Amino acid sequence: MTPEESYDIIVIGAGPAGSTAAMYAARSGASVLLIDKKKDLGSPIQCGGFLPDYEELGELLPGAELPSTLKDIPSSCVHTTTSIHRFLSPNLEPKEFGVEAYVLDRSRFDKHLAREAAKAGAKLMVSTRADSIEADNVSIRGVMGEFNIQAKVIIGADGPTSMVAKTAGLIDRSDNMGRAVSLEYELTGVDIDRDAVEMYFGRDYAPGGYAWIISEGGDAANIGVGIRQPLCEPGVSTQDYLHRFMYEHPRAAPMLEGSSITAVISGIVPVGGAPPKTVEGNIIICGDAAGHLIATNGGGIPTAMVGGKIAGETAADAVAGKCQLAEYENRWREQMGLEIKTSVYVKKLMDGLMRSDPMMSTAMKMLTPDQMKALQRGRLPEPVKKMLKTLNTGIR
Ligand SMILES: Cc1cc2nc3c(=O)[nH]c(=O)nc-3n(C[C@H](O)[C@H](O)[C@H](O)COP(=O)(O)OP(=O)(O)OC[C@H]3O[C@@H](n4cnc5c(N)ncnc54)[C@H](O)[C@@H]3O)c2cc1C
């Protein structure tokens, strides 16, 4: 059960990015150690579990080679499915479009992905934390003891506060506008539209982000807010915003009345985009650690898995002498760099509008459902760009 002294690749973090990286690296023939500090993989959950289906993902990331694990999702990992995405403007006008999607049980899904990595040949160790990295040595500590592991390549898939990315000097997350803080409750006893995922905008409930209601099937749902601190009212906490949404929102509160909270979920969402570099020496980063996320909707599961696949394959290729590790940078940017970058640009344009509820309502009224779907995916059709820029000018 104890690890070897050395591996071709060590993957730090067994979330969607890390397990996918480990699976693809092991499938390519590399020796792989995959570690996670969590005692119970996937718990505590830090996610709403919303995942567009394989076909939708093909449209969301048209240049990406999607991992097989995004296609073959066991039914045991799925709470329910939804087919409508509904947006509610600050003045409560709804607008909706179709999106076929899963609502995942993230804790089961994360375990499933880690099992697939182990099946492919990666050595998996939970309750094991990476403390520090020095050259090709990683100090790890956990349930099996303390070890110094040598690895030719180190993959940092350790989430939005990545120790690996910091150690390698790859990220500067001092920018608070680039981090959304999310707080979410799992509820039972709700009376909501089970076929729709709803996103609510408005400064009183979710400044700089949105509040959501996602059905988990039956009378269960997760509701949450993603906000950005610089846009919040002084002295109002994330929990205050979530409680306002839950208890005071004119449309949401009646649907949630009488419900009970079964879980509290919180976390950071890196909405500032990818850093300029994601490779340094023998270290590469992927997933939230590398800002692999669509900033307009805060969705990071598919992008983390695509980043993980590319990281695992490139690391294995580099170990086998087939390419330089630096090739990772080109590969992931080619496959999904544009979508991630555009989504950050769109988010910045939306930030201007989000400072004014009337302006946000006007913009949402003017957008067609198709244009809204494009924006939600981080795309910016030219007429929409013009319109948003004009509205933004009106605010200044
Ligand atoms: C409240 C909330 C709701 C969200 N809802 C959605 C949603 O509905 N749909 C969606 O697509 N995205 C959602 N996201 C974003 C999504 O959860 C992330 O983008 C995704 O989990 C990123 O995967 P990852 O593997 O990069 O990182 P993570 O899932 O964060 O995994 C990182 C792993 O690294 C481990 N780790 C960290 N440091 C160390 C260390 N030093 N040693 C060992 N292990 C370490 C952690 O324990 C963790 O398991 C949400 C995020 C939040 C916070």
Ligand as a Chemical Component Dictionary entry (heavy atoms), coordinates in Angstrom:
data_LIG
# 
_chem_comp.id                   LIG 
_chem_comp.type                 NON-POLYMER 
_chem_comp.pdbx_formal_charge   0 
_chem_comp.three_letter_code    LIG 
# 
loop_
_chem_comp_atom.comp_id 
_chem_comp_atom.atom_id 
_chem_comp_atom.alt_atom_id 
_chem_comp_atom.type_symbol 
_chem_comp_atom.charge 
_chem_comp_atom.model_Cartn_x 
_chem_comp_atom.model_Cartn_y 
_chem_comp_atom.model_Cartn_z 
_chem_comp_atom.pdbx_ordinal 
LIG C1  C1  C 0 -20.226 26.149 -4.917  1  
LIG C2  C2  C 0 -19.717 25.762 -6.300  2  
LIG C3  C3  C 0 -20.626 25.319 -7.257  3  
LIG C4  C4  C 0 -20.156 24.904 -8.509  4  
LIG N1  N1  N 0 -21.051 24.419 -9.416  5  
LIG C5  C5  C 0 -20.624 23.958 -10.617 6  
LIG C6  C6  C 0 -21.533 23.357 -11.531 7  
LIG O1  O1  O 0 -22.732 23.226 -11.267 8  
LIG N2  N2  N 0 -21.036 22.903 -12.726 9  
LIG C7  C7  C 0 -19.703 23.014 -13.062 10 
LIG O2  O2  O 0 -19.306 22.599 -14.167 11 
LIG N3  N3  N 0 -18.818 23.575 -12.206 12 
LIG C8  C8  C 0 -19.239 24.018 -10.985 13 
LIG N4  N4  N 0 -18.331 24.542 -10.096 14 
LIG C9  C9  C 0 -16.912 24.556 -10.479 15 
LIG C10 C10 C 0 -16.325 23.138 -10.378 16 
LIG O3  O3  O 0 -16.676 22.579 -9.130  17 
LIG C11 C11 C 0 -14.805 23.170 -10.545 18 
LIG O4  O4  O 0 -14.479 23.929 -11.698 19 
LIG C12 C12 C 0 -14.209 21.756 -10.691 20 
LIG O5  O5  O 0 -14.394 21.029 -9.513  21 
LIG C13 C13 C 0 -12.714 21.846 -10.989 22 
LIG O6  O6  O 0 -12.135 20.562 -10.916 23 
LIG P1  P1  P 0 -10.604 20.421 -10.454 24 
LIG O7  O7  O 0 -10.314 18.963 -10.527 25 
LIG O8  O8  O 0 -9.762  21.363 -11.203 26 
LIG O9  O9  O 0 -10.566 20.934 -8.944  27 
LIG P2  P2  P 0 -11.267 20.356 -7.643  28 
LIG O10 O10 O 0 -12.538 19.694 -7.963  29 
LIG O11 O11 O 0 -11.260 21.492 -6.681  30 
LIG O12 O12 O 0 -10.272 19.236 -7.126  31 
LIG C14 C14 C 0 -9.034  19.562 -6.543  32 
LIG C15 C15 C 0 -8.641  18.436 -5.632  33 
LIG O13 O13 O 0 -7.317  18.691 -5.150  34 
LIG C16 C16 C 0 -7.233  18.289 -3.804  35 
LIG N5  N5  N 0 -6.095  18.997 -3.199  36 
LIG C17 C17 C 0 -5.958  20.333 -3.043  37 
LIG N6  N6  N 0 -4.742  20.621 -2.487  38 
LIG C18 C18 C 0 -4.112  19.422 -2.310  39 
LIG C19 C19 C 0 -2.842  19.058 -1.783  40 
LIG N7  N7  N 0 -1.961  19.967 -1.340  41 
LIG N8  N8  N 0 -2.540  17.734 -1.714  42 
LIG C20 C20 C 0 -3.420  16.788 -2.154  43 
LIG N9  N9  N 0 -4.637  17.089 -2.655  44 
LIG C21 C21 C 0 -4.966  18.383 -2.757  45 
LIG C22 C22 C 0 -8.583  18.677 -3.227  46 
LIG O14 O14 O 0 -8.850  17.922 -2.067  47 
LIG C23 C23 C 0 -9.529  18.357 -4.379  48 
LIG O15 O15 O 0 -10.078 17.058 -4.285  49 
LIG C24 C24 C 0 -18.758 24.975 -8.848  50 
LIG C25 C25 C 0 -17.868 25.442 -7.880  51 
LIG C26 C26 C 0 -18.323 25.822 -6.625  52 
LIG C27 C27 C 0 -17.333 26.307 -5.606  53 
# 
loop_
_chem_comp_bond.comp_id 
_chem_comp_bond.atom_id_1 
_chem_comp_bond.atom_id_2 
_chem_comp_bond.value_order 
_chem_comp_bond.pdbx_ordinal 
LIG C1  C2  SING 1  
LIG C2  C3  SING 2  
LIG C2  C26 DOUB 3  
LIG C3  C4  DOUB 4  
LIG C4  N1  SING 5  
LIG C4  C24 SING 6  
LIG N1  C5  DOUB 7  
LIG C5  C6  SING 8  
LIG C5  C8  SING 9  
LIG C6  O1  DOUB 10 
LIG C6  N2  SING 11 
LIG N2  C7  SING 12 
LIG C7  O2  DOUB 13 
LIG C7  N3  SING 14 
LIG N3  C8  DOUB 15 
LIG C8  N4  SING 16 
LIG N4  C9  SING 17 
LIG N4  C24 SING 18 
LIG C9  C10 SING 19 
LIG C10 O3  SING 20 
LIG C10 C11 SING 21 
LIG C11 O4  SING 22 
LIG C11 C12 SING 23 
LIG C12 O5  SING 24 
LIG C12 C13 SING 25 
LIG C13 O6  SING 26 
LIG O6  P1  SING 27 
LIG P1  O7  DOUB 28 
LIG P1  O8  SING 29 
LIG P1  O9  SING 30 
LIG O9  P2  SING 31 
LIG P2  O10 DOUB 32 
LIG P2  O11 SING 33 
LIG P2  O12 SING 34 
LIG O12 C14 SING 35 
LIG C14 C15 SING 36 
LIG C15 O13 SING 37 
LIG C15 C23 SING 38 
LIG O13 C16 SING 39 
LIG C16 N5  SING 40 
LIG C16 C22 SING 41 
LIG N5  C17 SING 42 
LIG N5  C21 SING 43 
LIG C17 N6  DOUB 44 
LIG N6  C18 SING 45 
LIG C18 C19 SING 46 
LIG C18 C21 DOUB 47 
LIG C19 N7  SING 48 
LIG C19 N8  DOUB 49 
LIG N8  C20 SING 50 
LIG C20 N9  DOUB 51 
LIG N9  C21 SING 52 
LIG C22 O14 SING 53 
LIG C22 C23 SING 54 
LIG C23 O15 SING 55 
LIG C24 C25 DOUB 56 
LIG C25 C26 SING 57 
LIG C26 C27 SING 58 
# 
